[in-house]
Amino acid sequence: MSSLLTRQLQHAERCLRAGDSASARAACEQVLKKAPRNPGALFLLGLTHLSTGRAEQSVSLFQQVLAVDARNGAAMENLGLAHLMLGQFAQAETALVKASTLAGAPPSVFMRLGIAQLEQGRAYEALPALRRAVDLDPRDPDALVNLGRALAASGDRDGGTARFQAALNIAPEHPDAAFNLGVIALQDHDVEAAERWFQRVLATATDYTPARLQLASILFARNQLATAAAHLTAVLSTEPDHAEALAQLASVQFQAGDLDNARSNARHAIALDPKLAGAYGTAANIALTSGDLEAAIGLLETGYERTHASELLGMLAFQLRQACDWQRWSPIWNDVLPLLGQDANLGSPFWLLCEPVTNEQLLAYTRRWAAHRFAGIGVKPRFPLETWSDRDSRRMKIGYLSADLHEHATAYLIAEMLEHHDRDRFEVFAYSYGPEDHSAMRQRLRSACEHFIDIARETDDVAVARIRADTLDVLIDLKGYTLGDRLTILARRPCPIQITWLGYPGTTGTEHVDYVIADAFIVPPTAEAHYAERVLRMPHCYQPNDRTREVGEPLSRAQYGLADSALVFCCFNQSYKITPEVYDMWMRLLTAVPGSVLWLLESQPLTKSNLLAAARTRGIAADRLVFAPRLPNAQHLARYRVADLALDTFPYGSHTTMSDALWCGCPAIALCGGTFASRVSGSLLNAIGMDDLVASSLDEYEVLARKLATDENARTGIRARLRHARDTSPLFDARMFARDLEAIFVRLMQAPR
């Protein structure tokens, strides 16, 4: 090689060391014009491409070097590095294995070889190479961090932690070491420590995207939506096409009610990464909130087809239930069933209440799902005994936590009971995180509670601090896992005794909910093992009722679209409760009772269309089904007074709809199984002494329904019994219910802990 070419290569090398990649590249290209196969120029040009992020261009250059000099260790190592940068981990491993066999291979070769194996999910195999790298250079923090990663991924979290700490001892601001300590803290469910580590990363590396994403996830789980959004926006300011950040931001915006921006960001995330399951879930939720069930199902089907994510599968099964599209539901449920015993991410346990599952399956799945959901919260242990103060000298403080303290079915159940709390013995708090609808019911609930606190705009941190400051004795969650719950507040243990009641018919599967309120019919002693909570039992029925609820004057049958001569079966339950087995039985009833009609609650157009189509395939004309539009509650209740027989659903039965029918004097029957959700209707009938109207099998239910449909005298007798029950049954005595509930609270306070 001429002295001129040598000087040009030396100049290129100096420029590269000085960070002047452009001048280095120009010098190399000058050499290659004269000597196209010069290995030194090819190698240096490859390095300039690597240093400027153009790994793809560098690969062929290093390969050309190796074609001339097959044992060039530096070219082998940098070829491996280029493949690593491109995410081509198998190719990187091939090159680095060869480099590691050369005499005098530097520690960086072994570290990069370990990284290539680690990124292929072979953490245990990566350990020898990474240990060799650390042996060769014990003070290289990068080698220590990567060895720590491999140890942690192999199950040795203590070993990983020791290496990350060692790296920080050498380089206190090393972002990867601090980040990985945060990840281990999350795995150990120490969310507060994880948050501190991620904050430490960002204190010195503000553009460290993984730390921002993890922090955003922690903050979102705590309902700190604005701060979570700020971290995600910071990521997108430098990486506008970061699909995961877009998907997370869409979820945060959806939770905050910003549907337009949430929709836009979810779509953008899907376009960038069609395998990003969370974005499909958010987009489907936005469609559901906008009333477009068909679009939601389409998004979930597409998402599951592309991702095979179990979270989308569970959500799809439930939405097909909503649509009463049982033909498409059946194969999806067959896919769900084998996952039920092992997966933790099929979606909310609420979706399983309408499925053919056992109590054992419900508890096992709910425990796994809850552990996964609350892992990012930092669940607090129950208050130690010594923190309890003497309560004898003052009124007991009880608090109710709900999003439904407005025009809502839960509010209609509890309003009068709240009004009857003994103010001389109990100080009543209500914490509302639902909408302020300025309704008469909202005002009534405000008046019924001594303290009515709106926490809808408060983060979980603020809400928890507020509840703790109120020094409650008992906190009662009224939501469970129904839409919009904030059991994340209970996870942080703001109160020594925490109870779930009324809103969700099942176990929460958690350790931070101490008790569930039921009754002896819903949860007999033999079923207690199926609940993570201890079971408290009301003496009659777990459901309160409001004697003062307004029932409007009924319209004529013709105004409801009903024939005067028709036998009117009704079921105003939500559509997801209607199963094909029960619907088949309803159609047989219509066939057996000429001129009868089935009166259902109108919901989505897709659902109505599917129900009508299902009736036609079972030989029932469309005019035998009548759909009731949604009305204000008093007008809705009036409809029961023109119906002849209220039918139950199964396995998620009639709850508020059953007590509505009974209060309005409409004969009703129940079908009960083994789960909480399938036993509420029977509990309600049992509480008014009408257990003869409770069936325990579908065949028994059908026989009972046919008998009552064809026996007007029997129905008349039931109506007379219901009129008597209104005045005498404990089911409709809110004052008695309040005393019984208060007695439970007192027993809890007096029990040894």
Buried (B, 14 or more C-beta within 10 A) or exposed (E): EEEEBEEBBEBBBEBBEEEBBEBBBBBBBBBBEEBEEBBBBBBBBBBBBBBBEBBEBBBBBBBBBBEEBEEBBBBBBBBBBBBBBBEBBEBBBBBBBBBBEBEEBBBBBBBBBBBBBBBBEBBBBBBBBBBBBBEBBEEBBBBBBBBBBBBBBBEBBEBBBBBBEBBBEEBEEBBBBBBBBBBBBBEEBBBEBBBBBBEBBBEEBEEBBBBBBBBBBBBBBBBBBEBBBBBBBBBBEEBEEBBBBBBBBBBBBBBBEBBEBBBBBBBBBBEBBBEBBBBBBBBBBBBBBEEBBBBBBBBBBBBBEBBEBBBBBBBBBBBBBBBBBBEBBEEBBEBBBEBBEEBBBBBBBBBBBBBEBEBEBBBBBBBBBBBEBBBBBBBEEBBEEEEEEEBEEEBBBBBBBBBBBBBBBBBBBBBBBBBBBEEEEBBBBBBBBBBEEEBEBBEBBBEBBBEBBBBEEBBBBBBBBBBEEBBBBBBBBBBBBBEEBBBBBBBBBBBBBBBBBBBBBBBBBBBBBBBBBBBBBBBBEEBBEBBBBEBBBBEBBBBBBBEEBEBBEBBEBEEBEBBEEBBBBBBBBBBBBBBEEBBBBBBBBBEEBEEBBBBBBBBBEBBBBBBBBBBEEBEBEEEBBBBBEEEEBEBBBBBBBBBBBBBBBBBBBBBBBBBBBBBBBBBBBBBBBBBBBBBBBBBBBBBBEBBEBBBEEBEEBBEBBBEBBEEEEBBEEBBEBBEEBBEEBBBBBBBBBBEBBBEBBBEBBEEEE
